[in-house]
């Protein structure tokens, strides 16, 4: 049996790791970084603004 220190790697247990590309890529389940949530929100707002201003605005024949 392996000890607790052997089961952990970089603060994550091996049971949580998923390996891809023959083990050269390892991923674990975790939370999304707060800065990345801010980026997602900013891109969503930009998409709404772009959709409104550059794809027709208020509709045909209406000025905005």
mmCIF file of the N, C-alpha and C atoms, coordinates in Angstrom:
data_MODEL
# 
_entry.id   MODEL 
# 
loop_
_atom_site.group_PDB 
_atom_site.id 
_atom_site.type_symbol 
_atom_site.label_atom_id 
_atom_site.label_alt_id 
_atom_site.label_comp_id 
_atom_site.label_asym_id 
_atom_site.label_entity_id 
_atom_site.label_seq_id 
_atom_site.pdbx_PDB_ins_code 
_atom_site.Cartn_x 
_atom_site.Cartn_y 
_atom_site.Cartn_z 
_atom_site.occupancy 
_atom_site.B_iso_or_equiv 
_atom_site.pdbx_formal_charge 
_atom_site.auth_seq_id 
_atom_site.auth_comp_id 
_atom_site.auth_asym_id 
_atom_site.auth_atom_id 
_atom_site.pdbx_PDB_model_num 
ATOM 1   N N  . UNK A 1 1  ? 0.842   -1.195 0.000   1.00 0.00 ? 1  UNK A N  1 
ATOM 2   C CA . UNK A 1 1  ? 0.000   0.000  0.000   1.00 0.00 ? 1  UNK A CA 1 
ATOM 3   C C  . UNK A 1 1  ? 0.879   1.248  0.000   1.00 0.00 ? 1  UNK A C  1 
ATOM 4   N N  . UNK A 1 2  ? 0.424   2.268  -0.689  1.00 0.00 ? 2  UNK A N  1 
ATOM 5   C CA . UNK A 1 2  ? 1.188   3.509  -0.738  1.00 0.00 ? 2  UNK A CA 1 
ATOM 6   C C  . UNK A 1 2  ? 0.772   4.420  0.404   1.00 0.00 ? 2  UNK A C  1 
ATOM 7   N N  . UNK A 1 3  ? 1.721   5.184  0.864   1.00 0.00 ? 3  UNK A N  1 
ATOM 8   C CA . UNK A 1 3  ? 1.432   6.103  1.951   1.00 0.00 ? 3  UNK A CA 1 
ATOM 9   C C  . UNK A 1 3  ? 0.747   7.351  1.409   1.00 0.00 ? 3  UNK A C  1 
ATOM 10  N N  . UNK A 1 4  ? 0.263   8.172  2.311   1.00 0.00 ? 4  UNK A N  1 
ATOM 11  C CA . UNK A 1 4  ? -0.443  9.402  1.921   1.00 0.00 ? 4  UNK A CA 1 
ATOM 12  C C  . UNK A 1 4  ? 0.479   10.338 1.144   1.00 0.00 ? 4  UNK A C  1 
ATOM 13  N N  . UNK A 1 5  ? 1.749   10.424 1.546   1.00 0.00 ? 5  UNK A N  1 
ATOM 14  C CA . UNK A 1 5  ? 2.676   11.319 0.854   1.00 0.00 ? 5  UNK A CA 1 
ATOM 15  C C  . UNK A 1 5  ? 2.975   10.829 -0.556  1.00 0.00 ? 5  UNK A C  1 
ATOM 16  N N  . UNK A 1 6  ? 2.959   9.515  -0.780  1.00 0.00 ? 6  UNK A N  1 
ATOM 17  C CA . UNK A 1 6  ? 3.195   8.988  -2.118  1.00 0.00 ? 6  UNK A CA 1 
ATOM 18  C C  . UNK A 1 6  ? 1.977   9.165  -3.015  1.00 0.00 ? 6  UNK A C  1 
ATOM 19  N N  . UNK A 1 7  ? 0.778   9.224  -2.453  1.00 0.00 ? 7  UNK A N  1 
ATOM 20  C CA . UNK A 1 7  ? -0.453  9.372  -3.240  1.00 0.00 ? 7  UNK A CA 1 
ATOM 21  C C  . UNK A 1 7  ? -0.643  10.786 -3.744  1.00 0.00 ? 7  UNK A C  1 
ATOM 22  N N  . UNK A 1 8  ? 0.016   11.742 -3.089  1.00 0.00 ? 8  UNK A N  1 
ATOM 23  C CA . UNK A 1 8  ? -0.175  13.137 -3.487  1.00 0.00 ? 8  UNK A CA 1 
ATOM 24  C C  . UNK A 1 8  ? 0.938   13.580 -4.410  1.00 0.00 ? 8  UNK A C  1 
ATOM 25  N N  . UNK A 1 9  ? 0.574   14.386 -5.407  1.00 0.00 ? 9  UNK A N  1 
ATOM 26  C CA . UNK A 1 9  ? 1.539   14.939 -6.350  1.00 0.00 ? 9  UNK A CA 1 
ATOM 27  C C  . UNK A 1 9  ? 1.132   16.381 -6.612  1.00 0.00 ? 9  UNK A C  1 
ATOM 28  N N  . UNK A 1 10 ? 1.973   17.319 -6.225  1.00 0.00 ? 10 UNK A N  1 
ATOM 29  C CA . UNK A 1 10 ? 1.689   18.752 -6.394  1.00 0.00 ? 10 UNK A CA 1 
ATOM 30  C C  . UNK A 1 10 ? 0.395   19.165 -5.692  1.00 0.00 ? 10 UNK A C  1 
ATOM 31  N N  . UNK A 1 11 ? 0.087   18.567 -4.577  1.00 0.00 ? 11 UNK A N  1 
ATOM 32  C CA . UNK A 1 11 ? -1.093  18.945 -3.820  1.00 0.00 ? 11 UNK A CA 1 
ATOM 33  C C  . UNK A 1 11 ? -2.376  18.300 -4.274  1.00 0.00 ? 11 UNK A C  1 
ATOM 34  N N  . UNK A 1 12 ? -2.338  17.440 -5.286  1.00 0.00 ? 12 UNK A N  1 
ATOM 35  C CA . UNK A 1 12 ? -3.525  16.775 -5.800  1.00 0.00 ? 12 UNK A CA 1 
ATOM 36  C C  . UNK A 1 12 ? -3.339  15.272 -5.681  1.00 0.00 ? 12 UNK A C  1 
ATOM 37  N N  . UNK A 1 13 ? -4.405  14.596 -5.364  1.00 0.00 ? 13 UNK A N  1 
ATOM 38  C CA . UNK A 1 13 ? -4.318  13.146 -5.297  1.00 0.00 ? 13 UNK A CA 1 
ATOM 39  C C  . UNK A 1 13 ? -4.343  12.569 -6.697  1.00 0.00 ? 13 UNK A C  1 
ATOM 40  N N  . UNK A 1 14 ? -3.662  11.439 -6.883  1.00 0.00 ? 14 UNK A N  1 
ATOM 41  C CA . UNK A 1 14 ? -3.599  10.825 -8.200  1.00 0.00 ? 14 UNK A CA 1 
ATOM 42  C C  . UNK A 1 14 ? -4.965  10.366 -8.676  1.00 0.00 ? 14 UNK A C  1 
ATOM 43  N N  . UNK A 1 15 ? -5.886  10.091 -7.756  1.00 0.00 ? 15 UNK A N  1 
ATOM 44  C CA . UNK A 1 15 ? -7.215  9.658  -8.160  1.00 0.00 ? 15 UNK A CA 1 
ATOM 45  C C  . UNK A 1 15 ? -7.955  10.753 -8.925  1.00 0.00 ? 15 UNK A C  1 
ATOM 46  N N  . UNK A 1 16 ? -7.626  12.017 -8.667  1.00 0.00 ? 16 UNK A N  1 
ATOM 47  C CA . UNK A 1 16 ? -8.300  13.141 -9.314  1.00 0.00 ? 16 UNK A CA 1 
ATOM 48  C C  . UNK A 1 16 ? -7.722  13.461 -10.687 1.00 0.00 ? 16 UNK A C  1 
ATOM 49  N N  . UNK A 1 17 ? -6.552  12.902 -11.002 1.00 0.00 ? 17 UNK A N  1 
ATOM 50  C CA . UNK A 1 17 ? -5.893  13.233 -12.260 1.00 0.00 ? 17 UNK A CA 1 
ATOM 51  C C  . UNK A 1 17 ? -6.447  12.406 -13.411 1.00 0.00 ? 17 UNK A C  1 
ATOM 52  N N  . UNK A 1 18 ? -6.558  13.065 -14.557 1.00 0.00 ? 18 UNK A N  1 
ATOM 53  C CA . UNK A 1 18 ? -6.887  12.378 -15.796 1.00 0.00 ? 18 UNK A CA 1 
ATOM 54  C C  . UNK A 1 18 ? -5.723  12.602 -16.744 1.00 0.00 ? 18 UNK A C  1 
ATOM 55  N N  . UNK A 1 19 ? -5.322  11.570 -17.446 1.00 0.00 ? 19 UNK A N  1 
ATOM 56  C CA . UNK A 1 19 ? -4.177  11.667 -18.346 1.00 0.00 ? 19 UNK A CA 1 
ATOM 57  C C  . UNK A 1 19 ? -4.629  11.576 -19.798 1.00 0.00 ? 19 UNK A C  1 
ATOM 58  N N  . UNK A 1 20 ? -3.992  12.398 -20.638 1.00 0.00 ? 20 UNK A N  1 
ATOM 59  C CA . UNK A 1 20 ? -4.262  12.425 -22.064 1.00 0.00 ? 20 UNK A CA 1 
ATOM 60  C C  . UNK A 1 20 ? -2.939  12.350 -22.799 1.00 0.00 ? 20 UNK A C  1 
ATOM 61  N N  . UNK A 1 21 ? -2.964  11.968 -24.051 1.00 0.00 ? 21 UNK A N  1 
ATOM 62  C CA . UNK A 1 21 ? -1.784  11.913 -24.919 1.00 0.00 ? 21 UNK A CA 1 
ATOM 63  C C  . UNK A 1 21 ? -0.696  11.045 -24.306 1.00 0.00 ? 21 UNK A C  1 
ATOM 64  N N  . UNK A 1 22 ? -1.085  9.881  -23.814 1.00 0.00 ? 22 UNK A N  1 
ATOM 65  C CA . UNK A 1 22 ? -0.105  8.954  -23.269 1.00 0.00 ? 22 UNK A CA 1 
ATOM 66  C C  . UNK A 1 22 ? 0.531   9.402  -21.977 1.00 0.00 ? 22 UNK A C  1 
ATOM 67  N N  . UNK A 1 23 ? -0.123  10.271 -21.245 1.00 0.00 ? 23 UNK A N  1 
ATOM 68  C CA . UNK A 1 23 ? 0.392   10.737 -19.958 1.00 0.00 ? 23 UNK A CA 1 
ATOM 69  C C  . UNK A 1 23 ? 1.164   12.036 -20.017 1.00 0.00 ? 23 UNK A C  1 
ATOM 70  N N  . UNK A 1 24 ? 1.355   12.616 -21.204 1.00 0.00 ? 24 UNK A N  1 
ATOM 71  C CA . UNK A 1 24 ? 2.097   13.874 -21.284 1.00 0.00 ? 24 UNK A CA 1 
ATOM 72  C C  . UNK A 1 24 ? 1.252   15.071 -20.869 1.00 0.00 ? 24 UNK A C  1 
ATOM 73  N N  . UNK A 1 25 ? -0.078  14.912 -20.858 1.00 0.00 ? 25 UNK A N  1 
ATOM 74  C CA . UNK A 1 25 ? -0.988  15.965 -20.397 1.00 0.00 ? 25 UNK A CA 1 
ATOM 75  C C  . UNK A 1 25 ? -1.784  15.403 -19.232 1.00 0.00 ? 25 UNK A C  1 
ATOM 76  N N  . UNK A 1 26 ? -1.755  16.113 -18.103 1.00 0.00 ? 26 UNK A N  1 
ATOM 77  C CA . UNK A 1 26 ? -2.520  15.693 -16.933 1.00 0.00 ? 26 UNK A CA 1 
ATOM 78  C C  . UNK A 1 26 ? -3.473  16.807 -16.545 1.00 0.00 ? 26 UNK A C  1 
ATOM 79  N N  . UNK A 1 27 ? -4.699  16.433 -16.231 1.00 0.00 ? 27 UNK A N  1 
ATOM 80  C CA . UNK A 1 27 ? -5.717  17.408 -15.835 1.00 0.00 ? 27 UNK A CA 1 
ATOM 81  C C  . UNK A 1 27 ? -6.378  16.931 -14.549 1.00 0.00 ? 27 UNK A C  1 
ATOM 82  N N  . UNK A 1 28 ? -6.777  17.870 -13.726 1.00 0.00 ? 28 UNK A N  1 
ATOM 83  C CA . UNK A 1 28 ? -7.513  17.533 -12.511 1.00 0.00 ? 28 UNK A CA 1 
ATOM 84  C C  . UNK A 1 28 ? -8.758  18.394 -12.437 1.00 0.00 ? 28 UNK A C  1 
ATOM 85  N N  . UNK A 1 29 ? -9.739  17.932 -11.698 1.00 0.00 ? 29 UNK A N  1 
ATOM 86  C CA . UNK A 1 29 ? -10.977 18.681 -11.520 1.00 0.00 ? 29 UNK A CA 1 
ATOM 87  C C  . UNK A 1 29 ? -10.743 19.738 -10.461 1.00 0.00 ? 29 UNK A C  1 
ATOM 88  N N  . UNK A 1 30 ? -11.127 20.959 -10.769 1.00 0.00 ? 30 UNK A N  1 
ATOM 89  C CA . UNK A 1 30 ? -10.918 22.056 -9.834  1.00 0.00 ? 30 UNK A CA 1 
ATOM 90  C C  . UNK A 1 30 ? -11.879 23.183 -10.135 1.00 0.00 ? 30 UNK A C  1 
ATOM 91  N N  . UNK A 1 31 ? -11.597 24.331 -9.581  1.00 0.00 ? 31 UNK A N  1 
ATOM 92  C CA . UNK A 1 31 ? -12.459 25.490 -9.778  1.00 0.00 ? 31 UNK A CA 1 
ATOM 93  C C  . UNK A 1 31 ? -11.882 26.390 -10.866 1.00 0.00 ? 31 UNK A C  1 
ATOM 94  N N  . UNK A 1 32 ? -12.725 27.266 -11.388 1.00 0.00 ? 32 UNK A N  1 
ATOM 95  C CA . UNK A 1 32 ? -12.305 28.219 -12.409 1.00 0.00 ? 32 UNK A CA 1 
ATOM 96  C C  . UNK A 1 32 ? -11.703 29.431 -11.704 1.00 0.00 ? 32 UNK A C  1 
ATOM 97  N N  . UNK A 1 33 ? -10.570 29.879 -12.200 1.00 0.00 ? 33 UNK A N  1 
ATOM 98  C CA . UNK A 1 33 ? -9.892  31.031 -11.605 1.00 0.00 ? 33 UNK A CA 1 
ATOM 99  C C  . UNK A 1 33 ? -10.778 32.275 -11.714 1.00 0.00 ? 33 UNK A C  1 
ATOM 100 N N  . UNK A 1 34 ? -10.788 33.111 -10.665 1.00 0.00 ? 34 UNK A N  1 
ATOM 101 C CA . UNK A 1 34 ? -11.634 34.323 -10.692 1.00 0.00 ? 34 UNK A CA 1 
ATOM 102 C C  . UNK A 1 34 ? -11.318 35.255 -11.861 1.00 0.00 ? 34 UNK A C  1 
ATOM 103 N N  . UNK A 1 35 ? -10.060 35.397 -12.230 1.00 0.00 ? 35 UNK A N  1 
ATOM 104 C CA . UNK A 1 35 ? -9.715  36.283 -13.344 1.00 0.00 ? 35 UNK A CA 1 
ATOM 105 C C  . UNK A 1 35 ? -10.292 35.759 -14.652 1.00 0.00 ? 35 UNK A C  1 
ATOM 106 N N  . UNK A 1 36 ? -10.391 34.437 -14.779 1.00 0.00 ? 36 UNK A N  1 
ATOM 107 C CA . UNK A 1 36 ? -10.946 33.867 -15.994 1.00 0.00 ? 36 UNK A CA 1 
ATOM 108 C C  . UNK A 1 36 ? -12.459 34.102 -16.061 1.00 0.00 ? 36 UNK A C  1 
ATOM 109 N N  . UNK A 1 37 ? -13.131 34.091 -14.921 1.00 0.00 ? 37 UNK A N  1 
ATOM 110 C CA . UNK A 1 37 ? -14.553 34.421 -14.893 1.00 0.00 ? 37 UNK A CA 1 
ATOM 111 C C  . UNK A 1 37 ? -14.789 35.864 -15.326 1.00 0.00 ? 37 UNK A C  1 
ATOM 112 N N  . UNK A 1 38 ? -13.886 36.766 -14.935 1.00 0.00 ? 38 UNK A N  1 
ATOM 113 C CA . UNK A 1 38 ? -13.989 38.169 -15.352 1.00 0.00 ? 38 UNK A CA 1 
ATOM 114 C C  . UNK A 1 38 ? -13.815 38.268 -16.863 1.00 0.00 ? 38 UNK A C  1 
ATOM 115 N N  . UNK A 1 39 ? -12.879 37.516 -17.417 1.00 0.00 ? 39 UNK A N  1 
ATOM 116 C CA . UNK A 1 39 ? -12.670 37.519 -18.871 1.00 0.00 ? 39 UNK A CA 1 
ATOM 117 C C  . UNK A 1 39 ? -13.913 36.990 -19.578 1.00 0.00 ? 39 UNK A C  1 
ATOM 118 N N  . UNK A 1 40 ? -14.487 35.889 -19.089 1.00 0.00 ? 40 UNK A N  1 
ATOM 119 C CA . UNK A 1 40 ? -15.711 35.345 -19.689 1.00 0.00 ? 40 UNK A CA 1 
ATOM 120 C C  . UNK A 1 40 ? -16.834 36.368 -19.664 1.00 0.00 ? 40 UNK A C  1 
ATOM 121 N N  . UNK A 1 41 ? -17.017 37.048 -18.535 1.00 0.00 ? 41 UNK A N  1 
ATOM 122 C CA . UNK A 1 41 ? -18.072 38.045 -18.415 1.00 0.00 ? 41 UNK A CA 1 
ATOM 123 C C  . UNK A 1 41 ? -17.832 39.208 -19.383 1.00 0.00 ? 41 UNK A C  1 
ATOM 124 N N  . UNK A 1 42 ? -16.570 39.658 -19.481 1.00 0.00 ? 42 UNK A N  1 
ATOM 125 C CA . UNK A 1 42 ? -16.241 40.747 -20.396 1.00 0.00 ? 42 UNK A CA 1 
ATOM 126 C C  . UNK A 1 42 ? -16.504 40.373 -21.849 1.00 0.00 ? 42 UNK A C  1 
ATOM 127 N N  . UNK A 1 43 ? -16.165 39.158 -22.227 1.00 0.00 ? 43 UNK A N  1 
ATOM 128 C CA . UNK A 1 43 ? -16.428 38.710 -23.598 1.00 0.00 ? 43 UNK A CA 1 
ATOM 129 C C  . UNK A 1 43 ? -17.918 38.607 -23.880 1.00 0.00 ? 43 UNK A C  1 
ATOM 130 N N  . UNK A 1 44 ? -18.693 38.182 -22.881 1.00 0.00 ? 44 UNK A N  1 
ATOM 131 C CA . UNK A 1 44 ? -20.138 38.099 -23.052 1.00 0.00 ? 44 UNK A CA 1 
ATOM 132 C C  . UNK A 1 44 ? -20.743 39.489 -23.252 1.00 0.00 ? 44 UNK A C  1 
ATOM 133 N N  . UNK A 1 45 ? -20.306 40.467 -22.462 1.00 0.00 ? 45 UNK A N  1 
ATOM 134 C CA . UNK A 1 45 ? -20.803 41.836 -22.605 1.00 0.00 ? 45 UNK A CA 1 
ATOM 135 C C  . UNK A 1 45 ? -20.403 42.396 -23.964 1.00 0.00 ? 45 UNK A C  1 
ATOM 136 N N  . UNK A 1 46 ? -19.144 42.164 -24.375 1.00 0.00 ? 46 UNK A N  1 
ATOM 137 C CA . UNK A 1 46 ? -18.696 42.627 -25.679 1.00 0.00 ? 46 UNK A CA 1 
ATOM 138 C C  . UNK A 1 46 ? -19.532 41.998 -26.794 1.00 0.00 ? 46 UNK A C  1 
ATOM 139 N N  . UNK A 1 47 ? -19.861 40.724 -26.669 1.00 0.00 ? 47 UNK A N  1 
ATOM 140 C CA . UNK A 1 47 ? -20.674 40.045 -27.691 1.00 0.00 ? 47 UNK A CA 1 
ATOM 141 C C  . UNK A 1 47 ? -22.056 40.666 -27.782 1.00 0.00 ? 47 UNK A C  1 
ATOM 142 N N  . UNK A 1 48 ? -22.656 41.021 -26.657 1.00 0.00 ? 48 UNK A N  1 
ATOM 143 C CA . UNK A 1 48 ? -23.971 41.664 -26.680 1.00 0.00 ? 48 UNK A CA 1 
ATOM 144 C C  . UNK A 1 48 ? -23.902 43.034 -27.334 1.00 0.00 ? 48 UNK A C  1 
ATOM 145 N N  . UNK A 1 49 ? -22.872 43.803 -27.011 1.00 0.00 ? 49 UNK A N  1 
ATOM 146 C CA . UNK A 1 49 ? -22.711 45.130 -27.615 1.00 0.00 ? 49 UNK A CA 1 
ATOM 147 C C  . UNK A 1 49 ? -22.492 44.996 -29.116 1.00 0.00 ? 49 UNK A C  1 
ATOM 148 N N  . UNK A 1 50 ? -21.634 44.076 -29.522 1.00 0.00 ? 50 UNK A N  1 
ATOM 149 C CA . UNK A 1 50 ? -21.376 43.854 -30.941 1.00 0.00 ? 50 UNK A CA 1 
ATOM 150 C C  . UNK A 1 50 ? -22.643 43.426 -31.657 1.00 0.00 ? 50 UNK A C  1 
ATOM 151 N N  . UNK A 1 51 ? -23.386 42.521 -31.052 1.00 0.00 ? 51 UNK A N  1 
ATOM 152 C CA . UNK A 1 51 ? -24.630 42.039 -31.652 1.00 0.00 ? 51 UNK A CA 1 
ATOM 153 C C  . UNK A 1 51 ? -25.616 43.177 -31.858 1.00 0.00 ? 51 UNK A C  1 
ATOM 154 N N  . UNK A 1 52 ? -25.727 44.044 -30.869 1.00 0.00 ? 52 UNK A N  1 
ATOM 155 C CA . UNK A 1 52 ? -26.692 45.139 -30.943 1.00 0.00 ? 52 UNK A CA 1 
ATOM 156 C C  . UNK A 1 52 ? -26.268 46.203 -31.952 1.00 0.00 ? 52 UNK A C  1 
ATOM 157 N N  . UNK A 1 53 ? -25.020 46.659 -31.890 1.00 0.00 ? 53 UNK A N  1 
ATOM 158 C CA . UNK A 1 53 ? -24.590 47.781 -32.713 1.00 0.00 ? 53 UNK A CA 1 
ATOM 159 C C  . UNK A 1 53 ? -24.238 47.409 -34.143 1.00 0.00 ? 53 UNK A C  1 
ATOM 160 N N  . UNK A 1 54 ? -23.694 46.233 -34.367 1.00 0.00 ? 54 UNK A N  1 
ATOM 161 C CA . UNK A 1 54 ? -23.185 45.904 -35.691 1.00 0.00 ? 54 UNK A CA 1 
ATOM 162 C C  . UNK A 1 54 ? -24.058 44.914 -36.458 1.00 0.00 ? 54 UNK A C  1 
ATOM 163 N N  . UNK A 1 55 ? -25.080 44.363 -35.817 1.00 0.00 ? 55 UNK A N  1 
ATOM 164 C CA . UNK A 1 55 ? -25.958 43.429 -36.517 1.00 0.00 ? 55 UNK A CA 1 
ATOM 165 C C  . UNK A 1 55 ? -27.384 43.951 -36.581 1.00 0.00 ? 55 UNK A C  1 
ATOM 166 N N  . UNK A 1 56 ? -27.560 45.226 -36.779 1.00 0.00 ? 56 UNK A N  1 
ATOM 167 C CA . UNK A 1 56 ? -28.873 45.744 -37.047 1.00 0.00 ? 56 UNK A CA 1 
ATOM 168 C C  . UNK A 1 56 ? -29.454 46.675 -36.002 1.00 0.00 ? 56 UNK A C  1 
ATOM 169 N N  . UNK A 1 57 ? -28.885 46.777 -34.867 1.00 0.00 ? 57 UNK A N  1 
ATOM 170 C CA . UNK A 1 57 ? -29.372 47.705 -33.863 1.00 0.00 ? 57 UNK A CA 1 
ATOM 171 C C  . UNK A 1 57 ? -30.791 47.405 -33.438 1.00 0.00 ? 57 UNK A C  1 
ATOM 172 N N  . UNK A 1 58 ? -31.664 48.404 -33.573 1.00 0.00 ? 58 UNK A N  1 
ATOM 173 C CA . UNK A 1 58 ? -33.045 48.279 -33.118 1.00 0.00 ? 58 UNK A CA 1 
ATOM 174 C C  . UNK A 1 58 ? -33.963 47.646 -34.145 1.00 0.00 ? 58 UNK A C  1 
ATOM 175 N N  . UNK A 1 59 ? -33.481 47.414 -35.336 1.00 0.00 ? 59 UNK A N  1 
ATOM 176 C CA . UNK A 1 59 ? -34.294 46.793 -36.354 1.00 0.00 ? 59 UNK A CA 1 
ATOM 177 C C  . UNK A 1 59 ? -34.245 47.559 -37.657 1.00 0.00 ? 59 UNK A C  1 
ATOM 178 N N  . UNK A 1 60 ? -34.924 47.044 -38.687 1.00 0.00 ? 60 UNK A N  1 
ATOM 179 C CA . UNK A 1 60 ? -34.877 47.711 -39.985 1.00 0.00 ? 60 UNK A CA 1 
ATOM 180 C C  . UNK A 1 60 ? -35.551 49.080 -39.959 1.00 0.00 ? 60 UNK A C  1 
ATOM 181 N N  . UNK A 1 61 ? -34.856 50.066 -40.474 1.00 0.00 ? 61 UNK A N  1 
ATOM 182 C CA . UNK A 1 61 ? -35.418 51.403 -40.569 1.00 0.00 ? 61 UNK A CA 1 
ATOM 183 C C  . UNK A 1 61 ? -35.377 52.232 -39.307 1.00 0.00 ? 61 UNK A C  1 
ATOM 184 N N  . UNK A 1 62 ? -34.881 51.711 -38.247 1.00 0.00 ? 62 UNK A N  1 
ATOM 185 C CA . UNK A 1 62 ? -34.794 52.474 -36.998 1.00 0.00 ? 62 UNK A CA 1 
ATOM 186 C C  . UNK A 1 62 ? -33.363 52.926 -36.764 1.00 0.00 ? 62 UNK A C  1 
ATOM 187 N N  . UNK A 1 63 ? -33.217 54.177 -36.371 1.00 0.00 ? 63 UNK A N  1 
ATOM 188 C CA . UNK A 1 63 ? -31.890 54.708 -36.074 1.00 0.00 ? 63 UNK A CA 1 
ATOM 189 C C  . UNK A 1 63 ? -31.592 54.555 -34.595 1.00 0.00 ? 63 UNK A C  1 
ATOM 190 N N  . UNK A 1 64 ? -30.365 54.332 -34.311 1.00 0.00 ? 64 UNK A N  1 
ATOM 191 C CA . UNK A 1 64 ? -29.952 54.241 -32.897 1.00 0.00 ? 64 UNK A CA 1 
ATOM 192 C C  . UNK A 1 64 ? -28.861 55.214 -32.604 1.00 0.00 ? 64 UNK A C  1 
# 
